[in-house]
Amino acid sequence: MSVLKKVLLGLALLLIVVVLLAMLYVKTVLPDVDYAPIMKVDASPERIERGKYLANHVAVCIDCHSKRDWSKFSGPPIAGTFGMGGELFDQKFGFPGAYYSKNITPAGISDYTDGELFRAITTGVNKDGEAMFPVMPFHNYGKMDPEDIKAVIAYVRTLAPIENVVPQSSSDFPMNFIINTIPKKAMPSKMPDPKNTVAYGNYMATAASCFDCHTPFEKGNFVPGFEFAGGREFPFPDGSVVRSGNISPHTTTGIGLWSKESFIAMFKAREDGSKLQTGIKPGEFNSVMPWTMYAGMKNEDLAAIYDYLKTLRPVENKIEKFEKAK
């Protein structure tokens, strides 16, 4: 064997060893976040009420952790299923695996301490130290005021317990390795004074994950330069695709010419689920945005989000909101 071939073989073997060690590190050492804090959440009536508001109308935890009625516009949660989990987010929806929302009623989280729930919500690491795929935007919740996270914990502890054994989530290759690199330590903040409407609106928009759904997402990353400009695709199992709207303050393709009153009215018009379009069949236009839940947000909170969005860089991005299956 020539010297060159020996060198190349040696380099190839070295590369294999490095890759195997890296994979071993990712699988055994990561995710690397703090231990679950030791805490006992005081479930005062005020804290529970705040948590109910956040979980139902801002962070909308109840949306993904319940069954949704897709025969109605925006697929509102079905009564009697709140928090039971079991909703599947898989390859049919563009995900790199099969991910099930967890049962967050007391029947599903009874073996979690408050500290373990706090860590799961804010870092994406469950009680067993395993990484969760960010269908749940824990990267946003980790930026929230810890008092708000505690309020959500206090509230979900009061949900009617529903016995529902949820299947284990699984990732396709290579996401089964990459997933361990996603959780990060929480970076909590203090909720701004609501009188500072721009800062407070930024806080509420983060809690509501507006950026995540209203920014294009390609090849595992948000598209730079199109923050809040809409166009993120949400495929339905039948092959049709709905895209998020442009909520940057662009005057022709975004909300630049919208008044604050019209912005709030758009949400409030969808607050009464009985007035929503019904009888929607697969393949017909629908929205993945849980309008009936966000519509329950307080007027002043929606107004603050509007004030914040109006400070953003306008991005021209005309959106074709719905595309039928081909």
C-alpha positions as CSV (number, residue, x, y, z in Angstrom):
1,M,0.0,0.0,0.0
2,S,1.4,3.4,-0.9
3,V,2.1,6.0,1.7
4,L,-0.7,8.2,0.3
5,K,-3.2,5.5,0.6
6,K,-2.1,4.8,4.2
7,V,-2.5,8.5,5.1
8,L,-5.9,8.7,3.5
9,L,-7.0,5.5,5.3
10,G,-5.7,6.8,8.6
11,L,-7.6,10.1,8.1
12,A,-10.8,8.2,7.2
13,L,-10.5,6.1,10.3
14,L,-9.8,9.2,12.4
15,L,-12.8,10.9,10.9
16,I,-15.0,7.9,11.7
17,V,-13.8,7.9,15.3
18,V,-14.4,11.6,15.7
19,V,-18.0,11.3,14.3
20,L,-18.7,8.3,16.6
21,L,-17.4,10.2,19.6
22,A,-19.5,13.2,18.7
23,M,-22.6,11.0,18.3
24,L,-21.8,9.4,21.7
25,Y,-21.4,12.8,23.3
26,V,-24.7,14.1,21.9
27,K,-26.6,11.0,22.9
28,T,-25.1,10.6,26.5
29,V,-24.1,14.1,27.7
30,L,-26.7,16.3,26.0
31,P,-29.1,18.0,26.6
32,D,-27.1,20.1,29.1
33,V,-29.5,22.3,31.0
34,D,-29.8,23.0,34.7
35,Y,-31.2,20.5,37.1
36,A,-34.9,20.8,37.8
37,P,-35.3,23.5,40.5
38,I,-36.7,22.5,43.9
39,M,-39.9,24.5,44.2
40,K,-43.4,24.3,45.4
41,V,-45.8,26.5,43.5
42,D,-48.3,28.3,45.7
43,A,-51.7,27.7,44.0
44,S,-53.5,30.9,45.1
45,P,-56.7,31.8,43.4
46,E,-55.0,34.8,41.8
47,R,-52.1,32.7,40.4
48,I,-54.5,30.0,39.1
49,E,-56.6,32.7,37.3
50,R,-53.5,34.2,35.7
51,G,-52.3,30.7,34.6
52,K,-55.8,30.0,33.1
53,Y,-55.6,33.2,31.1
54,L,-52.1,32.4,29.8
55,A,-52.7,28.8,29.1
56,N,-55.9,29.4,27.2
57,H,-55.4,32.7,25.5
58,V,-51.7,33.7,25.3
59,A,-49.3,30.7,25.4
60,V,-52.3,28.6,24.4
61,C,-51.0,25.4,26.0
62,I,-54.6,24.0,26.0
63,D,-54.6,24.2,22.2
64,C,-52.0,21.6,21.4
65,H,-52.7,19.5,24.5
66,S,-56.4,18.9,23.6
67,K,-58.3,17.4,20.7
68,R,-59.2,19.9,18.0
69,D,-62.3,20.0,15.9
70,W,-61.1,20.5,12.3
71,S,-64.6,20.5,10.9
72,K,-64.8,24.1,12.3
73,F,-62.7,27.1,11.4
74,S,-59.3,27.2,13.2
75,G,-59.9,23.8,14.8
76,P,-61.1,24.9,18.3
77,P,-60.4,22.5,21.2
78,I,-63.2,20.0,21.9
79,A,-64.9,20.4,25.2
80,G,-64.0,17.6,27.6
81,T,-60.6,17.0,26.1
82,F,-58.7,20.0,27.6
83,G,-55.2,19.0,28.5
84,M,-55.5,15.3,27.7
85,G,-52.8,15.3,25.0
86,G,-52.4,12.8,22.3
87,E,-52.4,15.2,19.3
88,L,-50.0,13.8,16.7
89,F,-47.5,16.1,14.9
90,D,-45.7,13.9,12.4
91,Q,-44.3,13.6,8.9
92,K,-47.7,14.4,7.3
93,F,-47.4,17.9,8.9
94,G,-43.7,18.3,7.9
95,F,-42.1,17.2,11.1
96,P,-39.0,15.0,11.3
97,G,-40.6,12.3,13.4
98,A,-43.8,11.5,15.3
99,Y,-44.4,13.8,18.2
100,Y,-47.4,13.5,20.6
101,S,-48.6,16.3,22.9
102,K,-48.4,15.1,26.5
103,N,-51.3,14.7,28.9
104,I,-51.0,17.7,31.1
105,T,-54.0,17.0,33.2
106,P,-53.3,15.8,36.8
107,A,-53.7,12.3,35.5
108,G,-50.8,12.8,33.2
109,I,-48.4,14.9,35.3
110,S,-49.0,13.5,38.8
111,D,-45.4,12.1,38.9
112,Y,-43.9,15.5,37.9
113,T,-42.7,17.9,40.7
114,D,-43.4,21.6,40.2
115,G,-39.7,22.0,39.5
116,E,-39.7,19.3,36.8
117,L,-42.7,20.9,35.1
118,F,-41.0,24.3,35.3
119,R,-37.8,22.9,33.6
120,A,-39.8,21.0,30.9
121,I,-41.8,24.2,30.0
122,T,-38.8,26.5,30.0
123,T,-36.0,24.3,28.6
124,G,-37.6,21.4,26.7
125,V,-36.2,18.7,29.0
126,N,-38.6,16.2,30.6
127,K,-38.4,14.7,34.1
128,D,-36.2,11.9,32.9
129,G,-33.7,14.4,31.4
130,E,-34.8,13.7,27.8
131,A,-35.0,16.3,25.1
132,M,-38.4,17.2,23.7
133,F,-38.9,18.4,20.1
134,P,-39.9,22.1,20.0
135,V,-43.4,21.7,18.8
136,M,-44.0,23.3,22.2
137,P,-42.0,26.6,21.9
138,F,-40.1,26.2,25.1
139,H,-37.5,28.5,23.8
140,N,-40.1,31.3,24.1
141,Y,-41.5,30.2,27.4
142,G,-37.9,30.2,28.8
143,K,-37.8,33.9,28.2
144,M,-41.0,34.6,30.2
145,D,-41.3,35.8,33.8
146,P,-40.9,32.8,36.1
147,E,-44.0,34.0,38.0
148,D,-46.1,33.5,34.8
149,I,-44.7,30.0,34.3
150,K,-45.6,29.2,37.9
151,A,-49.1,30.5,37.2
152,V,-49.4,28.1,34.3
153,I,-48.3,25.2,36.5
154,A,-50.8,26.1,39.2
155,Y,-53.5,26.2,36.6
156,V,-52.9,22.9,34.9
157,R,-52.8,21.2,38.3
158,T,-56.5,22.2,38.5
159,L,-57.6,20.7,35.2
160,A,-60.1,17.8,35.3
161,P,-58.0,14.6,35.3
162,I,-58.4,12.6,32.1
163,E,-56.9,9.1,31.8
164,N,-55.2,9.1,28.4
165,V,-52.0,7.1,27.8
166,V,-50.1,9.0,25.2
167,P,-47.7,7.1,22.8
168,Q,-44.0,7.9,23.1
169,S,-42.7,10.5,20.6
170,S,-39.9,9.5,18.3
171,S,-37.6,11.2,15.9
172,D,-36.3,10.2,12.4
173,F,-32.6,10.1,11.7
174,P,-30.7,12.4,12.0
175,M,-33.2,14.3,14.2
176,N,-32.9,11.5,16.8
177,F,-29.4,12.9,17.4
178,I,-30.0,16.6,16.7
179,I,-32.9,16.8,19.1
180,N,-30.5,16.6,22.1
181,T,-28.7,19.8,20.9
182,I,-31.9,21.9,20.9
183,P,-32.8,22.4,24.6
184,K,-31.1,25.4,26.1
185,K,-30.9,26.9,29.6
186,A,-33.8,29.2,30.3
187,M,-33.2,33.0,30.0
188,P,-36.1,34.3,32.1
189,S,-37.1,38.0,32.2
190,K,-39.4,40.1,34.4
191,M,-42.7,41.0,32.8
192,P,-42.5,44.7,31.7
193,D,-44.8,47.3,33.1
194,P,-48.0,47.2,30.9
195,K,-47.8,51.0,30.6
196,N,-44.7,50.5,28.5
197,T,-46.8,49.1,25.7
198,V,-44.0,48.3,23.3
199,A,-41.9,46.3,25.8
200,Y,-45.0,44.7,27.2
201,G,-46.2,43.9,23.7
202,N,-42.9,42.3,22.9
203,Y,-43.3,40.1,26.0
204,M,-46.8,39.1,25.2
205,A,-45.9,38.4,21.5
206,T,-43.0,36.2,22.7
207,A,-45.4,34.3,25.1
208,A,-47.8,33.8,22.2
209,S,-45.0,32.7,19.8
210,C,-46.0,35.1,17.1
211,F,-42.5,35.1,15.6
212,D,-42.4,31.3,15.2
213,C,-45.6,31.0,13.2
214,H,-45.2,34.2,11.2
215,T,-41.6,33.8,10.0
216,P,-40.8,31.5,7.1
217,F,-39.0,28.3,8.1
218,E,-36.8,26.4,5.8
219,K,-34.4,23.5,6.3
220,G,-34.6,23.7,10.0
221,N,-34.1,27.4,10.3
222,F,-36.0,30.7,10.3
223,V,-35.3,32.6,7.1
224,P,-33.2,35.7,7.9
225,G,-34.7,39.0,6.9
226,F,-38.3,37.8,6.9
227,E,-39.0,38.1,10.6
228,F,-42.8,38.4,11.2
229,A,-43.3,38.6,7.4
230,G,-45.4,35.5,7.2
231,G,-45.3,32.7,4.7
232,R,-44.5,29.8,7.1
233,E,-46.1,26.7,5.6
234,F,-48.4,24.4,7.5
235,P,-49.3,21.3,5.5
236,F,-52.4,19.4,6.1
237,P,-52.5,15.6,5.8
238,D,-54.6,15.9,2.6
239,G,-51.7,17.7,0.9
240,S,-53.1,21.2,1.1
241,V,-51.0,24.0,2.6
242,V,-51.9,27.1,4.6
243,R,-49.4,29.9,5.1
244,S,-49.2,32.4,7.9
245,G,-49.9,36.1,7.2
246,N,-47.4,38.9,7.1
247,I,-47.7,40.8,10.4
248,S,-44.8,43.1,9.8
249,P,-45.8,46.8,9.4
250,H,-45.4,46.8,5.6
251,T,-48.1,49.0,4.1
252,T,-49.2,46.8,1.2
253,T,-48.4,43.2,2.2
254,G,-48.4,43.5,6.0
255,I,-50.4,45.4,8.7
256,G,-48.9,48.8,8.1
257,L,-52.2,50.4,7.3
258,W,-54.2,48.6,9.9
259,S,-55.6,50.6,12.8
260,K,-55.2,49.3,16.3
261,E,-59.0,49.0,16.5
262,S,-59.2,46.8,13.4
263,F,-56.4,44.6,14.7
264,I,-58.2,44.0,17.9
265,A,-61.5,43.5,16.1
266,M,-60.1,40.8,13.9
267,F,-59.5,38.7,17.0
268,K,-62.6,39.6,18.8
269,A,-64.8,38.7,15.8
270,R,-63.7,35.1,16.3
271,E,-64.1,34.9,20.1
272,D,-67.5,33.2,19.9
273,G,-66.9,29.7,18.6
274,S,-70.6,29.2,17.7
275,K,-70.2,31.9,15.0
276,L,-67.3,30.3,13.3
277,Q,-67.6,28.6,9.9
278,T,-68.5,24.9,10.4
279,G,-68.7,21.8,8.2
280,I,-65.2,22.4,6.7
281,K,-64.1,19.3,4.8
282,P,-60.6,18.0,4.3
283,G,-59.0,19.9,1.4
284,E,-61.0,23.1,2.1
285,F,-59.4,26.3,3.5
286,N,-58.9,26.3,7.2
287,S,-56.5,28.0,9.6
288,V,-54.1,26.3,12.0
289,M,-54.0,29.4,14.1
290,P,-56.2,28.9,17.2
291,W,-58.3,32.0,16.7
292,T,-60.9,31.3,19.3
293,M,-58.2,31.0,22.0
294,Y,-56.2,34.1,21.0
295,A,-59.5,36.0,20.7
296,G,-59.9,35.6,24.5
297,M,-56.8,37.8,25.0
298,K,-57.5,41.1,26.8
299,N,-58.0,44.1,24.6
300,E,-55.1,45.9,26.2
301,D,-52.8,42.9,25.6
302,L,-53.8,42.7,21.9
303,A,-53.2,46.5,21.7
304,A,-49.8,46.2,23.2
305,I,-48.8,43.4,20.7
306,Y,-50.1,45.8,17.9
307,D,-47.9,48.6,19.3
308,Y,-44.9,46.3,19.3
309,L,-45.5,44.9,15.8
310,K,-45.7,48.5,14.5
311,T,-42.1,49.1,15.7
312,L,-40.7,46.2,13.6
313,R,-38.9,46.5,10.2
314,P,-41.5,46.4,7.4
315,V,-40.9,43.4,5.1
316,E,-42.5,43.2,1.7
317,N,-43.8,39.6,1.4
318,K,-47.1,38.9,-0.4
319,I,-48.6,35.7,0.9
320,E,-50.7,33.1,-0.9
321,K,-52.5,32.0,2.2
322,F,-53.9,28.7,0.9
323,E,-52.9,26.2,-1.7
324,K,-55.1,23.2,-2.5
325,A,-53.6,19.7,-2.7
326,K,-52.1,19.0,-6.1
